[in-house]
Amino acid sequence: MQEEIVLPKIYNDPFGNYPQHKNKPKVSYSQLNSFKDAMYKGSYFGQYFLGVPDEGNIFSDFGKKCGEYWEKEDESDLNKEDIDILKANLDRPEGARYEVEIVVDRGFYVIQGFIDFELEVKPKILHIVDMKTGNHKDKPAFYASDAYQQTTLYSYQRELEGNTIEYSGVKLLERKGNGAEKYPLKLSGKIKEIPTPYSVERAEKFLSEVDKTVMEISKYYKAYKKLFTS
């Protein structure tokens, strides 16, 4: 018999896209990564178990602003040079969708995610792109490796829904600076397109690993609830 999964977050179907999964325990790709990474595991417990707000950081905030420009053409406080680079490198074809919710059903829990860019190039034929900002030294190799599976997750769910994934990949905008006054964060103007070829075999292997991670989170969370909330 499957052990009951208890997680800090519950799916509440905020967009009305997946009502069948309402009230199921949920995780996200970023939560899974935080839990598995020794550097961020403490932050994971603080945020999801104790409710400590996630303040983010200047790098994630910068990437979020670039993503919001692609999604809504929201300039925020980006400088003119960065906006010009984004305009030149982020296509907005007719019919494209941005920040599109997907929910992967794993039976006793769900995984919620948001596709940065989705384009139906032909009926039921999709291109899926995840936008990132970062360096061009080691990040391209990371996103091309099995360590990165975000587009795999998106593609898997869209295929379950009857689509064919013609292309999935990462659009990596090179970021420079460290946030200091003399070295503010900015885009260099360089971009790399990194294919992340989808296969159901790759997805099933990844999801099997996710199931194990979720069971581990659940054990920690049940112990926490028993000790501190009972």
N, C-alpha and C positions, 0 to 999 in steps of 0.2 A: 504493500500500500504506500502511495506517495506521501512523504512527510509534508505536513502543512507548511506552506510558505507564508511567513509574516515579515513584511517589509515596512520601512518608515514612511513610504509614500503609497498613496492609493490613486488609481486612475479615475478621474472624475468626468471624462468626456467633455472637455471645455468647448470643443468646436462642433460637437454633434456628429463627428465622422465615424466613431466606433462605439455606438451606444451599447453593443453587446458585451463590451469589456468593462463597463462602469463598475467601480468599487473593487476591481481586482488589484492586488498588490502590483506595484510597478517600479521599474528602474529605467534609467536612461544610459546611453553609451558613456556619457561623461561621468556618471556616478560609478559605473563599473570600473572605469579607468582610475578614478580617484581611490577607490577601495583597493585596487590591486597594486597601486604604486606606493611603495614605502614612504616616499617623500610627502604624499598627500593623504595617507590613510588617517592620520590624526585629524586632519581638516574634515575628512569625510564623516568621522564619528561626531565631531563637533557640530557640523552643519545638519546632518540627517538624524542623529540620535538626540542631540541636545538642543537643536534649533538655533544654533549660533548663525547669524546672517553671514552669507558669503559676500565679502566685500570686493571680490575679484582682484584684478591687478591691472596695471597700466597696459600690459600686453594684450590681455584678454579684452579689456575695454576698447582698445584700438581696433582689434579684429572685429569686435561686435559692431563698431561704428561703420567699418568698411562694409560689413554684411548688410547693415541696415540701409546703406546707400544703394547697394545692388537691389535690395528688396523693394524699397519705397522711395528711392532717390532722396533720402533724408540726409542733408549735408552735415547735421549736428555741428560740432565745432572742428571738423576737419579743415585743414588749410586748403587754399586754392590749388596748390600744386598736387596734393593728394587727390582732390576731387577731379582734376583734369586727367590724372593717371587712371582713376577708376572709370571715368567716362570712356577713355580710350581702350580699356582692356576688358570691361564687363559688358558683354552684349546683352541687349534686352529685346530679343525677338518676340514677335507677336505670338501670343498663346503661351508664353513661358509662365511658369508658376514659381513662387518663391516662398520659403519657409513653410513647406507643405508637410502637414502632420502624417506620420505613419505610426501604426501600432502593431507590433508583432505579438501574436498570441502564443504563449508557451504553456498553456493549459492552466497552471496554478498561479501564473503571474504574467505580466505583459511588459514589453519594452517599448517605450515611447521615444520617437525621434522626429526631427524636422529636416526635410530635404532643403538645402539652400537654393537649388535651382533644378527644375524639372521641366523638360520640354518633350512634348509628344510630336516627334518628327513625321510620323505616319500614324494611322489609327493603331493604337495599342503598342506602338514602338517608341520607347522612351530613351532619352538621354538624361542622366542624373549626375549632377556636379556638386561637390562640396568645396566651398571657398575657404582658404586659409591664408593667414599672413605669417611670415616667418623668414628665416634665413634660407639661402639657396646652397648652403654648404652641406648640411646633413639632412635637412628636412625632406628633400625629394626622395632620398633613399628610404627614409622612414615611411613616407606615405605610399611608396611602391611595394613595401614589404608586408608580410603577414601580421606585423604588429599593428597595422592600421586596418580596421574592418568596418568603418562607419558606412561607407558606400555599399559594402556587402549587405549590411543590415537593411538599408533602404531598398536595395535591388531585390533582395529576397522577398520582402513584403509585397512590392509591386508585382513581382512575378506570380506570387500566390493569388493576386487579384486579377490575373489574366493578361498581364502585359509581358512584352519581350524587352529585355534590356540590351539595346544596341551599343550603348556606351555608358560607362561610369568612370569617374575620375575626379581628381583634385585639381583645382585652379589655385596655384600657390603664388601669391603676390609677395615679392621680396620686401622685407621690412628692414629699415636701418635705424640706428640710434638705440639709446638705452633709457630714454626718458629724462635724463639729466638736462639741466638748462642749456648746456652747450651742445648736447647731443639728443635733441627731441626725436621722438618716434616719427617716422615718415616712410612713405613708400619710395622705393628706388626707381620704379618704372619698369623693372624687369618682372617677367612672369613666366612660370613654368606650368605646362599642362602635363599632369601625371596620370596616365591611365591606371585604373584599378579594375582589371578585367573580372567580371562576375562569373561565378559558377555555383551551382547548387551544392556541389561537394565542398567548396570553400565555405559556404554559408553554414552548412550542417556541422562542419567541424568547429567553426567559431561558436555556433549556438550551443553545442555540447559543452564547450568550455564556459560559456555564460551561465548555463544551468548550474554548473558546479560552483561558480562564484556566487550566484544568487542563493544557493543553499547555505553557503558559508555566511553570507550577510544575514540571512534569516536566523541562523543559530546565534550569532552575536546579538541580534536585535531581540530575540526571545529572552536571552539571558539578561539583557539590559532591562527589558520590561519587568521581568520577574524580580530583579533586584531593586529597581528604583521607582516603579510605577504601580506595584501591586499593593 
